[in-house]
Amino acid sequence: MTTNTTLSIRRFDASDTDAVVALWQEAFPEYRDVTRPQRNPHLSIANKLATQPELFFVAVLGARVVGTVMGGYDGHRGWLYSLAVDESLRRHGIGTRLVAHVENALTKLGCPKLNLQVLSAKAEVRAFYEALGYRADAVISLGKRLGEFADAAPAVQE
């Protein structure tokens, strides 16, 4: 990161769509897998814009989107989704700032606990969250695809 450019975090805007899709396809290879229609980034964006769009944030460096995070809150627990940082800018605190930003937004809503899921094969991602104070809960995560996604790849591959 250059010292002349300031990082800002703001709400997602529809004009960010192409940049966010490109970032997610870099950060989450499964978003490029056409055999997994449930991982369509355009669908993920549309769904978030229909449900708590105020909890969808982008990190912007100069005029470029370099990170994303989404939060959700159902009145009982909060969730953190789609934390992504441009690969060339990782380890500069952008992910940490995005997590703090969504934590703050959820705290203001009265959210008492924030949950997230990490693919078991991604030890470096788990280590990142553990460094931020997240701990594994003694739970098993179960999933079931619904509607048009019911016949998609089994949850084990997620």
C-alpha positions in Angstrom: 0.0 0.0 0.0 1.3 3.4 -0.8 1.5 5.9 2.0 0.0 8.6 -0.2 -3.3 6.8 -0.7 -5.9 6.6 2.1 -8.0 3.5 2.7 -11.7 4.1 3.3 -14.5 1.8 4.1 -18.0 2.5 2.9 -21.3 0.9 2.0 -21.4 -1.1 -1.2 -22.8 0.8 -4.2 -24.2 -0.8 -7.3 -21.4 0.8 -9.3 -19.0 -1.4 -7.3 -20.5 -4.6 -8.7 -17.9 -5.4 -11.4 -15.0 -4.7 -9.0 -16.5 -6.8 -6.3 -17.2 -9.7 -8.6 -13.6 -9.6 -9.9 -12.2 -9.5 -6.3 -14.4 -12.4 -5.2 -13.4 -14.5 -8.2 -9.8 -14.0 -7.2 -10.3 -14.5 -3.5 -12.8 -17.4 -3.7 -12.0 -19.7 -6.6 -15.3 -21.5 -6.1 -17.0 -18.3 -7.5 -15.5 -19.2 -10.9 -16.9 -22.8 -10.8 -20.0 -22.9 -13.0 -20.9 -26.3 -11.6 -21.7 -24.5 -8.3 -24.6 -22.1 -9.2 -25.1 -21.3 -5.5 -21.7 -19.5 -5.7 -22.7 -17.0 -8.3 -21.3 -13.7 -7.2 -24.0 -11.7 -8.9 -26.7 -13.7 -7.1 -24.8 -13.2 -3.8 -24.8 -9.4 -4.4 -28.4 -9.3 -5.4 -29.4 -11.3 -2.3 -27.5 -9.0 0.0 -28.9 -5.9 -1.5 -32.4 -7.4 -0.8 -31.5 -8.2 2.8 -29.7 -5.7 5.1 -27.7 -3.9 2.3 -26.5 -1.5 5.0 -24.3 -4.3 6.2 -22.4 -4.7 2.9 -19.1 -2.8 3.0 -16.2 -2.2 0.6 -12.7 -1.0 1.3 -11.5 1.5 -1.2 -7.9 2.5 -1.9 -7.8 5.6 -4.1 -10.7 4.8 -6.4 -10.2 1.0 -6.4 -12.2 -1.5 -4.4 -9.7 -3.6 -2.6 -11.8 -5.4 0.0 -15.3 -6.5 1.0 -17.2 -7.8 4.0 -20.8 -8.5 4.6 -22.6 -8.8 7.9 -26.0 -10.1 8.8 -28.1 -10.0 12.0 -31.3 -11.9 12.7 -31.9 -10.5 16.2 -30.2 -13.4 17.9 -26.7 -13.8 16.3 -24.7 -11.9 13.7 -22.8 -13.4 10.8 -19.8 -12.3 8.9 -19.5 -13.2 5.2 -17.4 -12.6 2.1 -14.4 -11.0 3.7 -12.0 -10.6 0.8 -8.9 -8.5 0.2 -7.0 -8.0 -3.0 -4.2 -10.6 -3.0 -1.5 -8.0 -3.6 -2.6 -6.0 -0.6 -3.0 -8.7 2.0 -1.1 -8.3 5.3 -1.6 -4.6 5.4 -4.5 -4.5 7.9 -7.3 -4.1 5.4 -9.0 -7.3 6.4 -8.6 -6.4 10.1 -10.2 -3.0 9.4 -13.1 -4.5 7.5 -13.8 -7.0 10.3 -13.7 -4.2 12.9 -16.0 -2.1 10.7 -18.7 -4.8 10.4 -18.3 -5.7 14.2 -18.9 -2.0 15.0 -22.0 -1.9 12.8 -23.4 -5.1 14.3 -22.6 -3.9 17.9 -24.7 -0.7 17.2 -27.6 -3.0 16.2 -27.3 -4.7 19.6 -25.8 -7.9 18.2 -24.4 -10.0 21.1 -22.3 -12.5 19.2 -20.8 -12.7 15.7 -20.4 -16.1 14.0 -18.5 -17.0 10.8 -17.6 -20.1 9.0 -14.2 -21.0 7.5 -13.6 -23.9 5.2 -11.7 -26.5 7.2 -8.9 -26.7 4.6 -8.1 -23.0 5.0 -5.8 -23.0 8.0 -4.4 -19.6 7.2 -7.9 -18.1 7.1 -8.6 -19.6 10.5 -5.4 -18.3 11.9 -6.3 -14.8 10.7 -9.6 -14.9 12.6 -8.0 -16.4 15.7 -5.6 -13.5 15.8 -8.6 -11.2 15.9 -10.0 -13.1 18.9 -12.4 -15.5 17.2 -12.5 -19.0 18.7 -14.0 -22.3 17.4 -17.3 -23.0 19.0 -18.2 -26.5 20.1 -20.8 -26.9 17.4 -21.2 -28.7 14.1 -22.3 -26.7 11.2 -25.0 -28.4 9.1 -26.4 -27.2 5.8 -29.1 -28.0 3.3 -29.5 -26.6 -0.1 -33.0 -25.3 -0.8 -35.1 -24.6 -3.9 -33.2 -24.4 -7.2 -29.9 -25.2 -5.4 -31.1 -28.4 -3.8 -29.3 -30.6 -6.3 -26.1 -28.5 -6.3 -22.8 -29.9 -4.9 -23.1 -31.2 -1.4 -22.4 -28.9 1.5 -19.2 -30.9 2.3 -17.5 -29.2 -0.7 -18.4 -25.7 0.6 
